[in-house]
Amino acid sequence: MIRANLVAERIAIESYREMVRYFAQHDPTTRTMLEGILAMEETHADGLSNLLHPEST
């Protein structure tokens, strides 16, 4: 289940990165909001990865 959640987090991270790239040119306020969400998603993914591979922390 942790592995499946990590995969989902990585998909979400890539989606947010694409949205950040798009909004960088069109809407800096939305871009900033998405960057904050992206940072949280990356933190979640790091936590899940650490659960799967505790020796790499």
Backbone as XML, in Angstrom:
<?xml version="1.0"?>
<chain id="A" units="angstrom">
  <residue number="1" name="MET">
    <atom name="N" x="0.818" y="-1.180" z="0.000"/>
    <atom name="CA" x="0.000" y="0.000" z="0.000"/>
    <atom name="C" x="0.874" y="1.262" z="0.000"/>
  </residue>
  <residue number="2" name="ILE">
    <atom name="N" x="1.958" y="1.227" z="0.746"/>
    <atom name="CA" x="2.862" y="2.383" z="0.771"/>
    <atom name="C" x="3.445" y="2.618" z="-0.614"/>
  </residue>
  <residue number="3" name="ARG">
    <atom name="N" x="3.839" y="1.531" z="-1.277"/>
    <atom name="CA" x="4.413" y="1.662" z="-2.614"/>
    <atom name="C" x="3.398" y="2.272" z="-3.580"/>
  </residue>
  <residue number="4" name="ALA">
    <atom name="N" x="2.141" y="1.839" z="-3.505"/>
    <atom name="CA" x="1.093" y="2.383" z="-4.381"/>
    <atom name="C" x="0.885" y="3.869" z="-4.095"/>
  </residue>
  <residue number="5" name="ASN">
    <atom name="N" x="0.916" y="4.242" z="-2.825"/>
    <atom name="CA" x="0.770" y="5.656" z="-2.474"/>
    <atom name="C" x="1.944" y="6.482" z="-2.986"/>
  </residue>
  <residue number="6" name="LEU">
    <atom name="N" x="3.141" y="5.913" z="-2.928"/>
    <atom name="CA" x="4.316" y="6.615" z="-3.434"/>
    <atom name="C" x="4.200" y="6.838" z="-4.945"/>
  </residue>
  <residue number="7" name="VAL">
    <atom name="N" x="3.737" y="5.828" z="-5.656"/>
    <atom name="CA" x="3.527" y="5.978" z="-7.106"/>
    <atom name="C" x="2.525" y="7.098" z="-7.372"/>
  </residue>
  <residue number="8" name="ALA">
    <atom name="N" x="1.425" y="7.106" z="-6.613"/>
    <atom name="CA" x="0.412" y="8.153" z="-6.788"/>
    <atom name="C" x="0.988" y="9.535" z="-6.479"/>
  </residue>
  <residue number="9" name="GLU">
    <atom name="N" x="1.809" y="9.631" z="-5.448"/>
    <atom name="CA" x="2.450" y="10.912" z="-5.118"/>
    <atom name="C" x="3.344" y="11.378" z="-6.262"/>
  </residue>
  <residue number="10" name="ARG">
    <atom name="N" x="4.086" y="10.459" z="-6.830"/>
    <atom name="CA" x="4.990" y="10.838" z="-7.930"/>
    <atom name="C" x="4.212" y="11.299" z="-9.157"/>
  </residue>
  <residue number="11" name="ILE">
    <atom name="N" x="3.077" y="10.681" z="-9.412"/>
    <atom name="CA" x="2.223" y="11.125" z="-10.517"/>
    <atom name="C" x="1.698" y="12.525" z="-10.223"/>
  </residue>
  <residue number="12" name="ALA">
    <atom name="N" x="1.259" y="12.741" z="-8.990"/>
    <atom name="CA" x="0.763" y="14.065" z="-8.603"/>
    <atom name="C" x="1.865" y="15.111" z="-8.724"/>
  </residue>
  <residue number="13" name="ILE">
    <atom name="N" x="3.072" y="14.755" z="-8.296"/>
    <atom name="CA" x="4.205" y="15.683" z="-8.375"/>
    <atom name="C" x="4.457" y="16.103" z="-9.813"/>
  </residue>
  <residue number="14" name="GLU">
    <atom name="N" x="4.460" y="15.153" z="-10.720"/>
    <atom name="CA" x="4.699" y="15.496" z="-12.128"/>
    <atom name="C" x="3.570" y="16.374" z="-12.670"/>
  </residue>
  <residue number="15" name="SER">
    <atom name="N" x="2.338" y="16.087" z="-12.271"/>
    <atom name="CA" x="1.200" y="16.909" z="-12.709"/>
    <atom name="C" x="1.342" y="18.343" z="-12.206"/>
  </residue>
  <residue number="16" name="TYR">
    <atom name="N" x="1.711" y="18.497" z="-10.928"/>
    <atom name="CA" x="1.899" y="19.846" z="-10.383"/>
    <atom name="C" x="3.065" y="20.556" z="-11.059"/>
  </residue>
  <residue number="17" name="ARG">
    <atom name="N" x="4.131" y="19.839" z="-11.365"/>
    <atom name="CA" x="5.257" y="20.474" z="-12.073"/>
    <atom name="C" x="4.821" y="21.004" z="-13.429"/>
  </residue>
  <residue number="18" name="GLU">
    <atom name="N" x="4.020" y="20.230" z="-14.137"/>
    <atom name="CA" x="3.519" y="20.682" z="-15.443"/>
    <atom name="C" x="2.635" y="21.916" z="-15.286"/>
  </residue>
  <residue number="19" name="MET">
    <atom name="N" x="1.781" y="21.920" z="-14.258"/>
    <atom name="CA" x="0.919" y="23.084" z="-14.041"/>
    <atom name="C" x="1.744" y="24.314" z="-13.673"/>
  </residue>
  <residue number="20" name="VAL">
    <atom name="N" x="2.777" y="24.130" z="-12.852"/>
    <atom name="CA" x="3.651" y="25.252" z="-12.485"/>
    <atom name="C" x="4.290" y="25.835" z="-13.739"/>
  </residue>
  <residue number="21" name="ARG">
    <atom name="N" x="4.790" y="24.971" z="-14.624"/>
    <atom name="CA" x="5.403" y="25.462" z="-15.870"/>
    <atom name="C" x="4.397" y="26.242" z="-16.707"/>
  </residue>
  <residue number="22" name="TYR">
    <atom name="N" x="3.172" y="25.747" z="-16.797"/>
    <atom name="CA" x="2.146" y="26.430" z="-17.586"/>
    <atom name="C" x="1.811" y="27.794" z="-16.983"/>
  </residue>
  <residue number="23" name="PHE">
    <atom name="N" x="1.522" y="27.814" z="-15.689"/>
    <atom name="CA" x="1.081" y="29.054" z="-15.058"/>
    <atom name="C" x="2.202" y="30.057" z="-14.854"/>
  </residue>
  <residue number="24" name="ALA">
    <atom name="N" x="3.436" y="29.646" z="-14.982"/>
    <atom name="CA" x="4.560" y="30.577" z="-14.837"/>
    <atom name="C" x="4.419" y="31.744" z="-15.809"/>
  </residue>
  <residue number="25" name="GLN">
    <atom name="N" x="3.895" y="31.480" z="-16.985"/>
    <atom name="CA" x="3.753" y="32.521" z="-18.009"/>
    <atom name="C" x="2.400" y="33.232" z="-17.961"/>
  </residue>
  <residue number="26" name="HIS">
    <atom name="N" x="1.403" y="32.605" z="-17.346"/>
    <atom name="CA" x="0.039" y="33.123" z="-17.451"/>
    <atom name="C" x="-0.535" y="33.690" z="-16.157"/>
  </residue>
  <residue number="27" name="ASP">
    <atom name="N" x="-0.123" y="33.142" z="-15.021"/>
    <atom name="CA" x="-0.748" y="33.540" z="-13.765"/>
    <atom name="C" x="0.221" y="33.281" z="-12.608"/>
  </residue>
  <residue number="28" name="PRO">
    <atom name="N" x="1.049" y="34.260" z="-12.264"/>
    <atom name="CA" x="2.054" y="34.042" z="-11.217"/>
    <atom name="C" x="1.462" y="33.724" z="-9.844"/>
  </residue>
  <residue number="29" name="THR">
    <atom name="N" x="0.268" y="34.218" z="-9.550"/>
    <atom name="CA" x="-0.352" y="33.928" z="-8.257"/>
    <atom name="C" x="-0.710" y="32.444" z="-8.155"/>
  </residue>
  <residue number="30" name="THR">
    <atom name="N" x="-1.317" y="31.916" z="-9.209"/>
    <atom name="CA" x="-1.654" y="30.492" z="-9.233"/>
    <atom name="C" x="-0.386" y="29.658" z="-9.223"/>
  </residue>
  <residue number="31" name="ARG">
    <atom name="N" x="0.627" y="30.096" z="-9.952"/>
    <atom name="CA" x="1.901" y="29.380" z="-9.960"/>
    <atom name="C" x="2.462" y="29.267" z="-8.549"/>
  </residue>
  <residue number="32" name="THR">
    <atom name="N" x="2.433" y="30.354" z="-7.799"/>
    <atom name="CA" x="2.955" y="30.356" z="-6.432"/>
    <atom name="C" x="2.168" y="29.390" z="-5.550"/>
  </residue>
  <residue number="33" name="MET">
    <atom name="N" x="0.846" y="29.384" z="-5.681"/>
    <atom name="CA" x="0.020" y="28.467" z="-4.913"/>
    <atom name="C" x="0.366" y="27.009" z="-5.253"/>
  </residue>
  <residue number="34" name="LEU">
    <atom name="N" x="0.513" y="26.729" z="-6.537"/>
    <atom name="CA" x="0.845" y="25.373" z="-6.974"/>
    <atom name="C" x="2.233" y="24.954" z="-6.499"/>
  </residue>
  <residue number="35" name="GLU">
    <atom name="N" x="3.166" y="25.890" z="-6.449"/>
    <atom name="CA" x="4.503" y="25.573" z="-5.936"/>
    <atom name="C" x="4.440" y="25.140" z="-4.473"/>
  </residue>
  <residue number="36" name="GLY">
    <atom name="N" x="3.557" y="25.768" z="-3.697"/>
    <atom name="CA" x="3.379" y="25.372" z="-2.304"/>
    <atom name="C" x="2.806" y="23.967" z="-2.194"/>
  </residue>
  <residue number="37" name="ILE">
    <atom name="N" x="1.811" y="23.663" z="-3.014"/>
    <atom name="CA" x="1.224" y="22.321" z="-3.021"/>
    <atom name="C" x="2.263" y="21.306" z="-3.470"/>
  </residue>
  <residue number="38" name="LEU">
    <atom name="N" x="3.030" y="21.654" z="-4.486"/>
    <atom name="CA" x="4.081" y="20.770" z="-4.987"/>
    <atom name="C" x="5.085" y="20.451" z="-3.884"/>
  </residue>
  <residue number="39" name="ALA">
    <atom name="N" x="5.459" y="21.441" z="-3.109"/>
    <atom name="CA" x="6.412" y="21.217" z="-2.017"/>
    <atom name="C" x="5.842" y="20.234" z="-0.994"/>
  </residue>
  <residue number="40" name="MET">
    <atom name="N" x="4.548" y="20.359" z="-0.683"/>
    <atom name="CA" x="3.922" y="19.417" z="0.252"/>
    <atom name="C" x="3.900" y="18.001" z="-0.322"/>
  </residue>
  <residue number="41" name="GLU">
    <atom name="N" x="3.576" y="17.880" z="-1.605"/>
    <atom name="CA" x="3.546" y="16.564" z="-2.245"/>
    <atom name="C" x="4.943" y="15.927" z="-2.233"/>
  </residue>
  <residue number="42" name="GLU">
    <atom name="N" x="5.971" y="16.741" z="-2.479"/>
    <atom name="CA" x="7.334" y="16.215" z="-2.454"/>
    <atom name="C" x="7.717" y="15.748" z="-1.051"/>
  </residue>
  <residue number="43" name="THR">
    <atom name="N" x="7.259" y="16.476" z="-0.033"/>
    <atom name="CA" x="7.509" y="16.063" z="1.350"/>
    <atom name="C" x="6.809" y="14.742" z="1.649"/>
  </residue>
  <residue number="44" name="HIS">
    <atom name="N" x="5.568" y="14.609" z="1.190"/>
    <atom name="CA" x="4.833" y="13.355" z="1.379"/>
    <atom name="C" x="5.563" y="12.193" z="0.698"/>
  </residue>
  <residue number="45" name="ALA">
    <atom name="N" x="6.020" y="12.424" z="-0.526"/>
    <atom name="CA" x="6.722" y="11.369" z="-1.265"/>
    <atom name="C" x="8.021" y="10.985" z="-0.556"/>
  </residue>
  <residue number="46" name="ASP">
    <atom name="N" x="8.725" y="11.969" z="-0.033"/>
    <atom name="CA" x="9.957" y="11.673" z="0.708"/>
    <atom name="C" x="9.663" y="10.808" z="1.932"/>
  </residue>
  <residue number="47" name="GLY">
    <atom name="N" x="8.591" y="11.135" z="2.645"/>
    <atom name="CA" x="8.217" y="10.352" z="3.814"/>
    <atom name="C" x="7.867" y="8.916" z="3.462"/>
  </residue>
  <residue number="48" name="LEU">
    <atom name="N" x="7.117" y="8.738" z="2.384"/>
    <atom name="CA" x="6.766" y="7.388" z="1.952"/>
    <atom name="C" x="8.007" y="6.620" z="1.507"/>
  </residue>
  <residue number="49" name="SER">
    <atom name="N" x="8.889" y="7.299" z="0.785"/>
    <atom name="CA" x="10.125" y="6.655" z="0.340"/>
    <atom name="C" x="10.964" y="6.220" z="1.535"/>
  </residue>
  <residue number="50" name="ASN">
    <atom name="N" x="11.013" y="7.063" z="2.563"/>
    <atom name="CA" x="11.762" y="6.722" z="3.769"/>
    <atom name="C" x="11.175" y="5.507" z="4.486"/>
  </residue>
  <residue number="51" name="LEU">
    <atom name="N" x="9.854" y="5.360" z="4.421"/>
    <atom name="CA" x="9.225" y="4.178" z="5.017"/>
    <atom name="C" x="9.603" y="2.916" z="4.265"/>
  </residue>
  <residue number="52" name="LEU">
    <atom name="N" x="9.722" y="3.033" z="2.937"/>
    <atom name="CA" x="10.073" y="1.867" z="2.117"/>
    <atom name="C" x="11.559" y="1.557" z="2.177"/>
  </residue>
  <residue number="53" name="HIS">
    <atom name="N" x="12.381" y="2.591" z="2.319"/>
    <atom name="CA" x="13.844" y="2.429" z="2.303"/>
    <atom name="C" x="14.463" y="3.174" z="3.476"/>
  </residue>
  <residue number="54" name="PRO">
    <atom name="N" x="14.249" y="2.718" z="4.692"/>
    <atom name="CA" x="14.745" y="3.462" z="5.863"/>
    <atom name="C" x="16.278" y="3.554" z="5.917"/>
  </residue>
  <residue number="55" name="GLU">
    <atom name="N" x="16.975" y="2.664" z="5.249"/>
    <atom name="CA" x="18.451" y="2.695" z="5.293"/>
    <atom name="C" x="19.024" y="3.859" z="4.495"/>
  </residue>
  <residue number="56" name="SER">
    <atom name="N" x="18.235" y="4.472" z="3.621"/>
    <atom name="CA" x="18.755" y="5.567" z="2.793"/>
    <atom name="C" x="18.495" y="6.932" z="3.411"/>
  </residue>
  <residue number="57" name="THR">
    <atom name="N" x="18.030" y="6.985" z="4.658"/>
    <atom name="CA" x="17.768" y="8.292" z="5.285"/>
    <atom name="C" x="18.961" y="8.800" z="6.035"/>
  </residue>
</chain>
